[in-house]
Amino acid sequence: MELSNATIGDRAVPEVIDDLRRLQGEFISTVQERGAAIIEARGLSPAPGDCVSVAVVSSGEYEIPPGLQFGFPVVADGDGSWSVREGLEHDAFARDRIETTKAELESERAEVEALGLLG
């Protein structure tokens, strides 16, 4: 979760919620479950134009190696098309989390390749 680009009204989340420990811990867990909660509460997916986090195959966005499945900020148009929202700046905490996740995923991919399961 990249909090420095998330907003409440027109203010960055960390400006509104002054509890960094909660934002970098419990809040992330809550946000990871938000898609299911939205669908359950509204009976439908996020509205067209909403930016949501979705795991998609990278084309090199945000310096994630092409072909790696990764969570990106995605905007859907409501007609079945979507695109990765590029150009978001990441704070140090988010960059660290992204790099850690990228390293884990690259390691897992290497293990699968070593087993001969990717071709």
Residue pairs with C-beta under 8 A, 6 or more apart in sequence:
1 27
1 28
1 31
1 32
1 53
1 94
1 97
2 73
2 88
2 90
2 91
2 94
2 98
3 12
3 13
3 14
3 23
3 24
3 27
3 91
3 93
3 94
4 12
4 13
4 14
4 89
4 90
4 91
4 94
5 12
5 73
5 88
5 89
5 90
6 12
6 13
7 13
8 16
8 17
9 16
13 23
14 20
14 23
17 23
17 27
24 93
31 53
35 45
35 46
35 52
38 45
38 46
39 45
45 76
46 52
46 76
47 78
48 76
48 77
48 78
48 79
49 75
49 76
49 77
49 78
50 75
50 76
51 73
51 74
51 75
51 85
52 73
52 74
52 76
53 71
53 72
53 73
53 74
54 71
54 72
54 74
54 82
55 69
55 70
55 71
55 72
56 69
56 70
56 72
56 74
56 84
57 67
57 68
57 69
58 64
58 65
58 66
58 67
58 68
58 69
58 70
58 72
59 66
59 84
60 66
61 72
61 84
61 86
62 72
62 86
62 90
62 98
64 70
64 72
64 98
64 102
65 102
65 106
68 102
68 105
68 106
68 109
69 105
70 101
70 102
70 105
71 101
72 84
72 85
73 84
73 85
73 88
74 82
74 83
74 84
74 85
75 82
75 83
75 85
76 82
90 98
109 118
112 118
